[in-house]
Amino acid sequence: MTAVHIMGTFAKDDRPNNGLEAIADLLIKDELTPVWVVGVVVPHAYTKKAGEELSPTVRLAAVEALFGDRAAEARALLDEQRRERKAGNFEGSLFDAEADAEVDAETD
């Protein structure tokens, strides 16, 4: 399987497309809170080392956090896609149920 690398930063001019900045306080307040997102990735670069396959690097063109029913829909879609490629459901963490309740309360 070919590795896909993900760039983790937004250029200064692209920062309005980083919807995670709107929830920075939540991410700081509880570093264990899982946050469901919707995003768009686009190719950024490709590398090929001797004897290896071509490996793409993608960047996030846009990302937005989802809460409540939208987060539940995103999780269902993720699990459906994972099952289609035989990866099974996303296991998440022990903190999922607790964090979902906290996030819902903060967004109401």
For each residue, the residues with C-beta under 8 A, 3 or more apart:
1:
2: 53 54 55 56
3: 55
4: 55 56 57 58
5: 55 56 57 58
6: 41 57 58 59 60
7: 44 57 58 59 60
8:
9:
10: 14 15 17 18 60
11: 14 15
12: 15
13:
14: 10 11 17 18 61
15: 10 11 12 18 21
16:
17: 10 14 60 61 62 63
18: 10 14 15 21 60 62 63
19: 22 23 37 62 63 64 65
20: 23 24 27 35 37 63 65
21: 15 18 24
22: 19 65
23: 19 20 26 27 35 65
24: 20 21 27 28
25: 28 29
26: 23 29 30 33 35 103 106
27: 20 23 24 30 31 33 35
28: 24 25 31
29: 25 26 33
30: 26 27 33 99 102
31: 27 28
32: 93 95 99
33: 26 27 29 30 95 99 102 103
34: 92 93 95 96 99 100
35: 20 23 26 27 65 66 103
36: 65 66 67 70 71 74 75
37: 19 20 63 64 65 66 74
38: 63 64 66 74
39: 60 61 62 63 64
40: 60 61 62 63
41: 6 58 59 60 61
42: 58 59 61
43: 46 56 57 58
44: 7 56 57 58 59
45: 56 57
46: 43 54 55 56 57
47: 54 55 57
48: 52 53 54 55
49: 52 55
50:
51:
52: 48 49 55
53: 2 48
54: 2 46 47 48
55: 2 3 4 5 46 47 48 49 52
56: 2 4 5 43 44 45 46
57: 4 5 6 7 43 44 45 46 47
58: 4 5 6 7 41 42 43 44
59: 6 7 41 42 44
60: 6 7 10 17 18 39 40 41 63
61: 14 17 39 40 41 42
62: 17 18 19 39 40
63: 17 18 19 20 37 38 39 40 60
64: 19 37 38 39
65: 19 20 22 23 35 36 37
66: 35 36 37 38 70 71 73 74
67: 36 70 71 103 104 106 107
68: 71 72 103 104 107
69: 72 73
70: 36 66 67 73 74
71: 36 66 67 68 74 75 100 103
72: 68 69 75 76
73: 66 69 70 76 77
74: 36 37 38 66 70 71 77 78
75: 36 71 72 78 79 90
76: 72 73 79 80
77: 73 74 80 81
78: 74 75 81 82 90
79: 75 76 82 83 89 90
80: 76 77 83 84
81: 77 78 84 85
82: 78 79 85 87 88 89 90
83: 79 80 86 87 88 89
84: 80 81
85: 81 82
86: 83
87: 82 83
88: 82 83
89: 79 82 83
90: 75 78 79 82
91:
92: 34 96
93: 32 34 96
94:
95: 32 33 34 98 99
96: 34 92 93 99 100
97: 100 101
98: 95 101 102
99: 30 32 33 34 95 96 102 103
100: 34 71 96 97 103 104
101: 97 98 104 105
102: 30 33 98 99 105 106
103: 26 33 35 67 68 71 99 100 106 107
104: 67 68 100 101 107 108
105: 101 102 108
106: 26 67 102 103
107: 67 68 103 104
108: 104 105
